[in-house]
Amino acid sequence: MDVNDYLIIWIGAKLRELRKAKGWNLSEFSEKSDISIAMLSKIENGRVFPTFPSLLQILNVLEVDLNEFFNDLQVNNKFPGYIFKKRNEYQAIHKEESEGFNYEVVFAHTVNHFSIEVSMLTLNKGAQREKVSTEGYEFIFLIKGEIQFELGENTFELREGDSLFFDGRLAHVPHNRLDTDAVLLVMYFITQIQ
């Protein structure tokens, strides 16, 4: 993980921790900060780097000084030419609007205006949420189980080993209708980070 990836994930996790310490859900935080729930969720989940004015606005609402916020940040600038991660090093991502959707970031890397994130998604039986859309493209590979995947007006039946590549701006949602969990490898290809 390079320094930018580390910073994005670190900032998001720290902001989530501070918000939860205040006892606020994302909706309350959005109302107080005047930043959309979707954007706050992306920031907290390490998907986007907040602009400096947005970060200052968020820290002001949280009543945290900028220097205090970055006080315990530790950055290792050395990149040995590869990234190796043990299973227990994956970062869990909690999305409040997604009950039964358990994401773990396996890998996230940014080069110029291109970002890739690889996550494992465990889809609990009966998990449900509204359709969502994301910037960029997505690739899913079903490792275990069977799911139905709604994409725009289409529905795809996926079994173990099946995959789907699509424009993430199309509203989409997976459904697990079986009595066992489904496991998916999810890759996000984001071409513009703002």
Helices and strands as residue ranges (DSSP letters): H 3-22, H 26-33, H 37-44, H 52-62, H 66-69, G 87-89, E 91-93, E 99-111, E 114-128, E 137-144, E 146-151, E 154-159, E 163-167, E 172-175, E 182-190
